[in-house]
Amino acid sequence: MGELVKIIAKSLVDNPEMVQVSEVEGSQSVIIELRVSPEDMGKVIGKQGRIAKAIRTVVKAAATKENKRVVVEIMQ
């Protein structure tokens, strides 16, 4: 899941080398933390959070195959 978030985020931002993704895995859920450079924060979040919501939707759809709950957090 983390690799999917990293690929999506790198395609959106101007500084792909600054994209960092870390996963915190529990028994039933996975928390994916996405960090990008401050200048690219708006590109990842989008207008009214639309891009962030789309990223979360894609990751949740991919996670249903593994019967896990995935939370994507965009960190500052």
C-alpha positions, 0 to 999 in steps of 0.5 A: 500500500505504501508503494502505491501512495508513493507512486501517486504522490511522486507523480503529483509533486514538483520535488519527487525526491522529497516524498517520504512514505512510512507504514505503521502496521497493526493487526487489522489496520495500516496507517500510511504517513505521507510527507512531501515538501511544504511547497508541494502540500497543496498539490497533494491535498488539492482544492477542498481536499479532492486529491487527498480524498481520491488517494484515500479512495484508491488505497482503500479499494486496494486494501479491501483485497487484504481485508485490512483497514487503511488510513492515509495521513498527510503529514506536515 
